[in-house]
Amino acid sequence: MTAVTDTVSTRVYQAHAKPLWRRILLTREATIIAILVLVIVVALATVRNFDSPLTVTYLLRDVAPILLIALPMTLIIITEEIDLSVASIVGLSSVVTGLLTHAGIPFPLAAAAAILVGLVAGVVNGFLVTVVGLPSLAVTIGTLALFRGIAVGLLGTTAITEFPEEWTDLAKANIPGTPVPVIMIPFVILALVFAVLLHFTPFGRSLYAIGLNKEAASFSGIDVGRTKFLLFVLSGTVAGFAGVYFTLLYSNARGDNAMGMELQVIAAVLLGGVSIFGGRGALHGVIAGVLLIGVLGSALRLAGITSDVINIITGLLLVVSVVSSSLLAWLQKRRFAAIGKRKGRAAASDAAQRPTP
C-alpha cells in the first residue's frame, strides 16, 4: 500500500515593503531627532554657557508643561481633531489651585480639585464634539475663551503668590546628582503609558484608523465617538496637572497663566511629524519636536536674540513642517501614479505581443 502525502504549498510574503533601516532612518521623526542633535551640537560649540547644568535645568522646567500636554494632543490630532483650549485649562487649574490653597485647604486636596476641574473641562469638550457633533476646532475655540473667562472672573487681575514652601521646592527640585528636574519623572511615566497605548494596543491602532477614515473605522466596529470623548478627557486631565505644576514652578496663580501655550503645543506636535490631516504620527517624534523648539529658543536667548525673532523662527519651522508634509504626500502620490501607469503600459504591451489563438 502506497502512502500518499499531500504537499501544501505556502506562499510567503515579505513582512514589510521596505528594509528595517529605511523604516527607522528615512522618517520624519528620525529627521526631527537628527535636527535636534545638530542644533544641540551647534549650540554647544557657539553659544556661551549653553553647556551649563543650569541651562539644562531651566530648559526642561520651561518645556515640561508643553511636553505633558503634547502627549494627549498627539492622540487627538492623529484622529483629525484638535484641542485649542488646553492653555485655558492650565490657567483655570492654576486659579483653582491658588484660590483653594488661599482658603486654607491642604495643598494635595487643592491640587486634586484643580486636576478634577481639568477633567470636567475635557468632558465638556468631548461632549460637545462627540455627542452634540460640533467641529472640534469651533468647540475648543469657544471653550478657550470660556475657560479663560472663568479663570479671570474668579481671580480678577490679582495674583496669589503664597504656596506651601515644600511643594514649590519640590516643583523646582532636581533629581539628586543631576540637572534634570523632578517633573521629568511623572513625564517619563506618562510618556511610556501614552506610547504603549498608542503604538502597542488595539486602542492606538483604532486612533490611526479613525484619522485615516472615520466612516471606515466606524464600519469596522470602532466606537469613534467614545474614543474621541476619552481623548478629550485625557487632554483636560493632563492640562489640569500641568496647571498645578505651572503654579508651583512660578509660585503664581493668575487667570492669564499659560496664555498662548496651545500654539506652542500644536507647533511642537506638528513639527514632530504628526499630520494635521490625521492618521499619522509617533510620540518619539513629538517629544523631539518639543525639545527642538525648547533648545532652539534657549540657545537663541543666550545668544541675545529677542523673543520676537524667536517666535518668527518657530513659526517658520511650523510652516515648513506642514508644507513639507503635504509636499511629500503629493510627491509620493505622483510616484505611485507613475508606477501604476508604467505597469499598465507594460501589461498592455505584453497582451499585444501574445499570439492570437
C-alpha positions as CSV (number, residue, x, y, z in Angstrom):
1,M,0.0,0.0,0.0
2,T,1.5,3.3,-1.0
3,A,1.2,6.3,1.3
4,V,0.2,9.5,-0.4
5,T,1.5,12.7,1.1
6,D,-0.3,15.9,0.2
7,T,2.1,18.8,-0.2
8,V,0.6,22.1,0.7
9,S,2.3,25.0,-1.0
10,T,2.7,28.0,1.3
11,R,3.0,31.5,-0.2
12,V,5.5,33.6,1.8
13,Y,5.0,37.3,2.0
14,Q,7.6,39.8,3.0
15,A,7.0,41.3,6.4
16,H,7.5,44.8,5.1
17,A,7.8,46.5,1.8
18,K,10.9,48.3,2.9
19,P,14.0,47.2,4.9
20,L,14.2,47.9,8.6
21,W,16.9,50.6,8.3
22,R,14.7,52.6,5.8
23,R,11.7,52.3,8.1
24,I,13.7,53.6,11.0
25,L,16.0,56.2,9.5
26,L,14.0,57.6,6.5
27,T,11.1,59.0,8.5
28,R,10.1,62.5,9.6
29,E,10.6,61.5,13.2
30,A,14.2,60.5,12.5
31,T,14.7,63.8,10.7
32,I,13.5,65.8,13.6
33,I,15.7,63.9,16.0
34,A,18.7,64.5,13.7
35,I,17.9,68.2,13.5
36,L,17.6,68.3,17.3
37,V,21.1,66.7,17.7
38,L,22.5,69.1,15.2
39,V,21.1,72.1,16.9
40,I,22.5,70.9,20.3
41,V,25.9,70.3,18.8
42,V,26.0,73.8,17.2
43,A,24.7,75.5,20.3
44,L,27.3,73.8,22.4
45,A,30.0,74.9,20.1
46,T,28.9,78.5,19.5
47,V,26.7,79.7,22.4
48,R,28.2,80.7,25.7
49,N,27.0,78.9,28.8
50,F,24.8,76.6,26.8
51,D,26.6,73.6,28.3
52,S,25.9,74.8,31.9
53,P,23.8,72.4,34.0
54,L,21.7,75.4,35.0
55,T,20.7,75.8,31.3
56,V,19.6,72.2,31.1
57,T,17.5,72.6,34.3
58,Y,15.7,75.8,33.2
59,L,15.2,74.4,29.7
60,L,13.5,71.2,30.9
61,R,11.5,73.2,33.5
62,D,10.2,75.5,30.8
63,V,9.2,72.8,28.3
64,A,7.8,70.4,30.9
65,P,4.1,71.7,30.7
66,I,4.4,71.6,26.9
67,L,5.8,68.0,27.0
68,L,2.9,66.9,29.2
69,I,0.1,68.5,27.2
70,A,1.7,67.3,23.9
71,L,1.1,63.6,24.9
72,P,-2.7,63.6,24.7
73,M,-2.7,66.3,22.0
74,T,-0.8,63.9,19.7
75,L,-3.5,61.3,20.1
76,I,-6.2,63.9,19.4
77,I,-4.6,65.2,16.2
78,I,-4.0,61.7,14.9
79,T,-7.8,61.3,15.0
80,E,-8.0,64.5,12.9
81,E,-9.3,66.6,15.8
82,I,-7.7,69.4,17.8
83,D,-7.9,70.9,21.2
84,L,-7.2,74.6,21.4
85,S,-8.5,75.0,25.0
86,V,-5.6,73.3,26.7
87,A,-3.8,76.5,27.7
88,S,-7.0,78.0,29.2
89,I,-7.5,74.8,31.2
90,V,-3.9,75.3,32.5
91,G,-4.9,78.8,33.6
92,L,-8.2,77.7,35.1
93,S,-6.4,74.9,37.0
94,S,-3.9,77.4,38.2
95,V,-6.6,79.7,39.6
96,V,-8.4,76.9,41.3
97,T,-5.2,75.7,42.9
98,G,-4.5,79.3,44.2
99,L,-8.0,80.0,45.5
100,L,-8.3,76.7,47.3
101,T,-4.8,77.0,48.8
102,H,-5.5,80.6,49.9
103,A,-8.8,79.4,51.5
104,G,-6.8,77.1,53.8
105,I,-7.5,73.8,52.1
106,P,-4.5,71.4,52.2
107,F,-2.5,71.6,49.1
108,P,-2.8,68.0,48.0
109,L,-6.6,68.4,48.1
110,A,-6.4,71.7,46.2
111,A,-4.2,70.1,43.5
112,A,-6.6,67.2,43.2
113,A,-9.5,69.6,42.8
114,A,-7.6,71.5,40.1
115,I,-6.9,68.3,38.2
116,L,-10.6,67.4,38.5
117,V,-11.5,70.7,37.1
118,G,-9.3,69.9,34.1
119,L,-11.1,66.6,33.7
120,V,-14.5,68.3,33.8
121,A,-13.3,70.8,31.1
122,G,-12.2,67.8,29.0
123,V,-15.7,66.2,29.5
124,V,-17.3,69.5,28.2
125,N,-15.1,69.5,25.1
126,G,-15.7,65.8,24.5
127,F,-19.5,66.1,24.9
128,L,-19.8,69.0,22.5
129,V,-17.6,67.3,19.9
130,T,-18.8,63.7,20.1
131,V,-22.4,63.9,21.4
132,V,-23.6,67.2,20.0
133,G,-21.5,66.7,16.9
134,L,-19.8,70.1,16.6
135,P,-16.4,70.5,15.0
136,S,-13.5,70.4,17.5
137,L,-11.9,73.5,16.1
138,A,-15.0,75.6,16.7
139,V,-15.7,74.0,20.1
140,T,-12.3,74.4,21.5
141,I,-12.0,78.0,20.3
142,G,-15.2,78.7,22.2
143,T,-14.1,76.8,25.3
144,L,-10.7,78.5,25.1
145,A,-12.5,81.8,25.7
146,L,-15.0,80.3,28.2
147,F,-12.4,78.7,30.5
148,R,-10.1,81.7,30.3
149,G,-13.0,84.0,31.1
150,I,-14.0,81.9,34.1
151,A,-10.4,81.9,35.3
152,V,-10.1,85.7,35.1
153,G,-13.5,86.1,36.5
154,L,-12.7,84.1,39.6
155,L,-9.4,85.9,40.4
156,G,-9.7,89.2,38.6
157,T,-6.5,91.0,38.0
158,T,-4.9,89.9,41.3
159,A,-2.4,87.1,41.8
160,I,-1.9,84.5,44.5
161,T,1.7,84.0,45.2
162,E,1.9,82.2,48.6
163,F,2.0,78.4,48.4
164,P,3.4,75.8,50.8
165,E,7.2,76.0,50.5
166,E,7.7,72.2,50.5
167,W,5.6,71.9,47.3
168,T,7.2,74.9,45.5
169,D,10.6,73.5,46.4
170,L,9.6,70.1,45.0
171,A,8.4,71.6,41.7
172,K,11.8,73.4,41.3
173,A,13.9,70.5,42.6
174,N,16.2,68.3,40.5
175,I,16.8,64.6,40.6
176,P,19.7,64.2,43.1
177,G,23.1,64.4,41.4
178,T,21.7,65.6,38.0
179,P,20.5,68.8,36.4
180,V,17.2,67.1,35.4
181,P,14.1,68.4,37.2
182,V,11.9,66.1,39.3
183,I,8.9,66.8,37.0
184,M,10.6,64.7,34.3
185,I,9.8,61.6,36.4
186,P,6.0,61.9,36.0
187,F,6.5,63.0,32.4
188,V,8.5,59.8,31.6
189,I,5.9,57.7,33.3
190,L,3.1,59.4,31.3
191,A,5.1,59.2,28.1
192,L,5.6,55.5,28.5
193,V,1.9,55.0,29.2
194,F,0.8,57.0,26.2
195,A,3.5,55.3,24.0
196,V,2.2,51.9,24.9
197,L,-1.4,53.0,24.5
198,L,-0.7,54.5,21.0
199,H,1.8,52.1,19.5
200,F,1.1,48.7,21.1
201,T,-2.6,48.4,21.8
202,P,-5.7,47.9,19.6
203,F,-6.9,51.3,21.0
204,G,-3.9,53.0,19.5
205,R,-4.4,51.3,16.1
206,S,-8.0,52.5,16.2
207,L,-6.8,56.1,16.5
208,Y,-4.9,55.8,13.3
209,A,-7.9,54.1,11.6
210,I,-10.1,57.0,12.7
211,G,-7.7,59.6,11.4
212,L,-7.4,57.9,8.1
213,N,-11.1,57.3,7.5
214,K,-13.7,57.9,10.2
215,E,-16.5,56.1,8.4
216,A,-14.5,53.0,7.6
217,A,-13.3,52.8,11.2
218,S,-16.9,53.0,12.4
219,F,-18.0,50.3,10.0
220,S,-15.1,48.1,11.3
221,G,-16.6,48.2,14.8
222,I,-14.6,51.1,16.4
223,D,-16.7,53.3,18.6
224,V,-15.5,56.6,17.2
225,G,-17.5,58.9,19.5
226,R,-16.4,57.1,22.7
227,T,-12.8,57.0,21.6
228,K,-12.6,60.8,20.9
229,F,-14.5,61.6,24.1
230,L,-11.9,59.7,26.1
231,L,-9.1,61.6,24.3
232,F,-10.6,65.0,25.2
233,V,-11.0,63.9,28.8
234,L,-7.3,62.8,28.9
235,S,-6.3,66.1,27.4
236,G,-8.2,68.1,30.0
237,T,-6.9,66.0,32.9
238,V,-3.2,66.3,31.8
239,A,-3.7,70.0,31.2
240,G,-5.1,70.3,34.8
241,F,-2.0,68.6,36.1
242,A,0.2,70.9,34.0
243,G,-1.6,73.8,35.6
244,V,-0.8,72.7,39.1
245,Y,2.9,72.3,38.1
246,F,2.9,75.7,36.4
247,T,1.5,77.3,39.5
248,L,4.1,75.8,41.8
249,L,7.0,76.4,39.4
250,Y,6.4,80.1,39.2
251,S,4.7,80.5,42.6
252,N,2.0,82.4,40.9
253,A,-1.7,81.8,40.3
254,R,-3.2,84.2,37.7
255,G,-6.1,84.0,35.3
256,D,-3.8,84.7,32.3
257,N,-1.2,81.9,33.1
258,A,0.0,79.9,30.1
259,M,-1.5,82.4,27.7
260,G,-0.7,81.2,24.1
261,M,0.7,77.9,25.2
262,E,-1.7,76.0,23.0
263,L,0.1,77.3,19.9
264,Q,3.4,76.1,21.2
265,V,2.0,72.6,21.9
266,I,0.4,72.3,18.5
267,A,3.5,73.6,16.7
268,A,5.6,71.0,18.5
269,V,3.2,68.2,17.7
270,L,3.1,69.1,14.0
271,L,6.8,69.7,13.9
272,G,7.3,66.2,15.4
273,G,5.7,64.5,12.4
274,V,2.0,64.3,13.3
275,S,-0.1,65.0,10.3
276,I,-2.7,67.8,10.7
277,F,-5.0,65.7,8.5
278,G,-4.8,62.8,10.9
279,G,-3.8,59.1,10.6
280,R,0.0,59.6,11.0
281,G,2.4,60.4,13.8
282,A,4.6,58.9,16.6
283,L,5.2,60.1,20.2
284,H,9.0,60.0,20.0
285,G,8.9,62.5,17.1
286,V,6.6,64.8,19.1
287,I,8.9,64.7,22.1
288,A,11.8,65.5,19.8
289,G,9.8,68.4,18.3
290,V,9.1,69.9,21.8
291,L,12.7,69.6,22.7
292,L,13.8,71.1,19.4
293,I,11.7,74.2,19.9
294,G,12.9,74.5,23.5
295,V,16.6,74.0,22.7
296,L,16.4,76.4,19.8
297,G,14.6,79.1,21.9
298,S,17.1,78.7,24.8
299,A,20.1,78.9,22.5
300,L,18.8,82.0,20.8
301,R,18.0,83.7,24.0
302,L,21.5,83.0,25.4
303,A,22.9,84.4,22.1
304,G,21.0,87.7,22.7
305,I,18.2,87.1,20.1
306,T,14.9,88.8,21.0
307,S,11.7,86.9,21.7
308,D,10.0,88.3,18.6
309,V,12.7,86.8,16.3
310,I,12.5,83.5,18.2
311,N,8.7,83.5,17.6
312,I,9.3,84.2,13.9
313,I,11.8,81.3,13.6
314,T,9.4,78.9,15.5
315,G,6.5,80.0,13.1
316,L,8.7,79.3,10.1
317,L,9.6,75.9,11.4
318,L,5.9,75.1,11.8
319,V,5.0,76.3,8.3
320,V,7.9,74.4,6.8
321,S,6.9,71.3,8.7
322,V,3.3,71.4,7.4
323,V,4.2,72.3,3.9
324,S,6.9,69.6,3.7
325,S,4.4,67.0,4.9
326,S,1.9,67.9,2.2
327,L,4.6,68.1,-0.4
328,L,6.0,64.7,0.4
329,A,2.5,63.2,0.4
330,W,1.9,64.8,-3.1
331,L,5.2,63.5,-4.4
332,Q,4.5,60.0,-3.1
333,K,1.1,60.1,-4.7
334,R,2.6,61.1,-8.1
335,R,5.2,58.4,-7.8
336,F,2.7,55.7,-7.2
337,A,0.6,57.0,-10.1
338,A,3.6,56.9,-12.4
339,I,4.4,53.3,-11.3
340,G,0.8,52.3,-11.9
341,K,0.9,53.8,-15.4
342,R,4.2,52.0,-16.3
343,K,2.8,48.7,-15.1
344,G,-0.4,49.3,-17.1
345,R,1.6,50.1,-20.3
346,A,3.8,47.0,-19.7
347,A,0.7,44.8,-19.3
348,A,-0.9,46.2,-22.4
349,S,2.4,45.7,-24.4
350,D,2.6,42.1,-23.2
351,A,-1.0,41.5,-24.2
352,A,-0.4,42.9,-27.6
353,Q,2.6,40.7,-28.2
354,R,0.8,37.4,-27.3
355,P,-0.1,35.3,-30.4
356,T,-3.8,35.3,-31.2
357,P,-5.3,31.8,-30.9
